[in-house]
Amino acid sequence: MGRILAIDYGLKRTGLAVTDPLQIIATGLETVETLSLTPFLKNYFQKETVDEVVIGMPKRLNNEDSDTASEVKKFIAAFKNSFPSMKISEVDERFTSSMAQQAMITGGMKKKDRRVKGNVDKISATLILQSYLQSKSLR
């Protein structure tokens, strides 16, 4: 069984999270510059077995796509072109950034570390992955 990788796509930085090989536990993996994302993924997929990729789709409260959703959709198209055999699923990512901020506060992370935007991206990706795993277990 391979891992599930989650992507919190951003215009500048992208947060990544991954499950263990049994697909039980979601853990933050890395925050990468978005321009380096595809080479990073190619390298990661060569080292690790990944069964599926989950990407956060930014939505508004009324469930319409947010302004950045078009960029995420462009990335998904490019991803499918680069990795045609990889299964990719979309997950609603509403509130993940605010939940990530709250998780850092609750976890006792120092204020200076909470200001590092890459930490928010990685934790947001972890929350996206946890949400996906929970929805998958309910099916």
Buried (B, 14 or more C-beta within 10 A) or exposed (E): EEBBBBBBBBEEBBBBBBBEEEBEEBBBBBBBEBEEBBEBBEEBBEEEEBBBBBBBBBBEEEEEEBEEBEBBBEBBEEBEEEBEEBEBBBBBBBEBBEBBBEBBEEEEBEEEEBEEBBBBBBBBBBBBBBBBBEEEEEE
